[in-house]
Amino acid sequence: MRNAEGFDVLGSFYFEQQYYDMAQAFYEKAVELQPDNEEARHNLAICYARQFEVGKAVEVLKKSDLGDFWNMYFLNKCKLLDGQLDGVAEAVAGLRAVIDTYPNEEEIEIPRMKIVELEETLQRYNTVAEAQTHIRDWQYIQYGGVMLDFFEREDSDDYVAGGRYVASWGSNESIKAAAEKLARLADRLSVSFRDIAALPDRDSEIIGRLLARQLGIGFGTYSPESEHEGSLIVAADSSLLMEYQELVTIRNGQIVFSLNHSWLDAAAVTPDIIGFMTQTYVFPWNGGGFKLTDPEQGTLEETQPDSRQPEEIAADIFNAESEEPEADPHLEFYASRRDYLKGIGSEAGSSRYVFMIESPVPGSYFV
């Protein structure tokens, strides 16, 4: 029980499995027994941040070796997420001054990108007078991204995952509502798309064909070899973007949209516009969800997979009765910050960043 190495090894095992609560317990003991274990301390801070306890991460990192780039970077990222802006701008400028002394070599590329990421996050933070612990504010602050749909309950201060969903079984009506919101957003922001370029999988094709109908533009399939100038790149789920690293760079007037985005999994490319965030999502045409067959008795029936062609399914969704209310209270939030929206604004930078689950927004989730 006094063996720091044993606790460190167990912490690393659970950390690699993304069981951050388990890893945290072992790293805490490892750091207690061996305070100079910088790697264990850094990983402990990550565990806190990925469980939405960024304040605890800050306190751990303050005791770290701040001569180390990654400790200094992560400390200031977590301070920013926790609203502790004292000294952050100066620290980021210091990191920038150091990194600029290095030549543009491959090994310095990621640290350089991380500094730009911090600079842009700080810039967006300063456009929000009082950031709420709600995913609308923080998806914008962290990534310059738009979210179209939120889980909100008027009778509760707990947004259940801060506006994100936990488990969601999709319906034609809710997907139609997301398509309408996207059209309304594009109109409000004066954004136009030349065509749709959907990723080459069935789910993305269905969503892409729906959006082509909703926006009144042509439909095509995305190919990394094609220019797709001015296209709306469509993914049913952001995990599908993993294979398309070229989308990290914003180019050719493209905007990346994903209907669903998991808020408990990292993603190689953070979409510019997200339909909604869930922990678990089931597309209605894939079956496995439930529909109410007898409201009085509360009888449920499991939905079966829909084997029709994507165009037929998209047409049905397009013709579905929308759940979208006429007024969208969130639209003006994005309209007033248009210049800083990724893929859209002139101040947004040229890169889309990796989505990480560190966030100041608390959430209830299944484990």
PEJO-V31313 format. One record per pair of residues at least 4 apart in sequence whose C-alpha atoms are under 6 Angstrom apart, sorted by the first residue. I is the first residue (numbers start at 0). GAP is how many residues later the second one is. D is the distance in whole Angstrom. If there is no record, write none. Layout:
I:GAP:D + I:GAP:D
This chain:
3:26:5 + 3:29:5 + 6:4:6 + 6:19:5 + 6:23:5 + 7:19:6 + 7:22:5 + 10:4:6 + 10:12:4 + 10:15:5 + 10:16:5 + 13:5:5 + 13:9:5 + 14:4:6 + 14:5:6 + 14:8:5 + 19:4:6 + 19:27:5 + 23:4:6 + 23:20:6 + 23:23:6 + 26:13:6 + 26:17:6 + 29:4:6 + 30:4:5 + 44:12:4 + 47:5:5 + 47:9:5 + 48:4:5 + 48:5:5 + 48:8:6 + 48:309:5 + 49:307:6 + 49:308:5 + 51:307:5 + 51:308:5 + 51:310:6 + 53:24:6 + 54:27:6 + 57:17:6 + 57:20:6 + 60:14:6 + 65:5:6 + 65:6:5 + 68:4:6 + 69:4:6 + 70:4:6 + 75:12:6 + 78:5:5 + 79:4:6 + 79:5:6 + 80:279:6 + 120:20:6 + 120:21:5 + 123:17:5 + 124:16:5 + 132:228:5 + 133:28:5 + 133:227:6 + 134:4:6 + 134:27:6 + 134:28:6 + 137:4:6 + 138:4:6 + 138:6:6 + 139:4:4 + 139:5:5 + 143:197:5 + 143:198:5 + 144:127:5 + 144:128:6 + 145:127:5 + 146:126:6 + 146:127:5 + 146:128:6 + 147:127:5 + 148:126:6 + 148:127:5 + 149:13:5 + 149:14:6 + 150:12:5 + 150:13:6 + 150:14:6 + 151:7:5 + 151:11:6 + 158:4:5 + 159:204:6 + 160:201:6 + 160:202:3 + 160:203:5 + 161:199:6 + 161:201:6 + 163:113:5 + 163:114:6 + 164:112:6 + 164:113:4 + 165:112:5 + 165:113:5 + 165:199:6 + 166:112:6 + 166:113:5 + 167:113:5 + 168:112:6 + 168:113:5 + 168:120:6 + 169:112:6 + 169:113:5 + 169:114:5 + 170:113:5 + 171:145:5 + 172:147:6 + 172:148:6 + 172:149:5 + 172:150:6 + 175:141:6 + 175:146:6 + 176:145:5 + 176:146:6 + 176:147:5 + 185:4:6 + 185:5:5 + 192:37:6 + 192:38:5 + 193:36:5 + 193:37:5 + 194:22:5 + 194:23:5 + 194:24:6 + 194:36:5 + 195:23:5 + 195:24:6 + 195:35:6 + 195:36:5 + 196:23:5 + 196:24:5 + 196:25:5 + 196:36:5 + 197:6:6 + 197:7:6 + 197:10:5 + 197:23:5 + 197:24:5 + 197:35:6 + 197:36:4 + 198:5:6 + 198:22:6 + 198:23:5 + 198:36:6 + 202:33:6 + 203:4:6 + 203:31:5 + 203:32:4 + 204:4:6 + 205:104:5 + 205:108:5 + 207:26:6 + 208:105:6 + 209:104:5 + 210:4:6 + 211:4:6 + 211:5:5 + 211:6:6 + 211:7:6 + 228:23:5 + 228:24:6 + 229:22:6 + 229:23:5 + 229:24:5 + 230:23:5 + 231:22:6 + 231:23:5 + 231:24:6 + 232:23:5 + 232:24:6 + 233:23:5 + 233:24:6 + 234:23:5 + 235:22:5 + 235:23:5 + 236:21:5 + 236:22:6 + 236:23:5 + 236:24:6 + 237:20:6 + 237:23:5 + 238:28:6 + 241:26:5 + 247:21:6 + 247:103:6 + 247:104:5 + 248:102:5 + 249:100:5 + 249:101:6 + 254:88:5 + 255:15:5 + 255:16:5 + 256:14:6 + 256:16:5 + 256:17:6 + 257:16:5 + 258:15:6 + 258:16:4 + 259:15:6 + 259:16:5 + 259:17:6 + 260:16:5 + 261:15:6 + 261:16:5 + 261:17:5 + 262:14:6 + 263:93:6 + 265:89:5 + 265:90:5 + 266:87:6 + 266:88:5 + 267:86:5 + 268:84:6 + 268:85:5 + 269:83:6 + 269:84:6 + 269:85:5 + 271:70:5 + 284:20:5 + 284:21:5 + 285:19:4 + 286:16:5 + 286:17:4 + 286:18:4 + 287:15:6 + 288:13:6 + 288:14:5 + 289:11:5 + 289:12:4 + 289:13:5 + 290:9:6 + 290:10:5 + 291:7:6 + 291:8:5 + 292:6:6 + 292:7:6 + 293:4:6 + 293:5:5 + 331:4:6 + 333:4:6 + 337:7:6 + 338:6:4 + 338:7:5 + 338:8:5 + 339:5:5 + 339:7:5 + 339:8:4 + 340:4:5 + 340:7:6 + 341:6:5
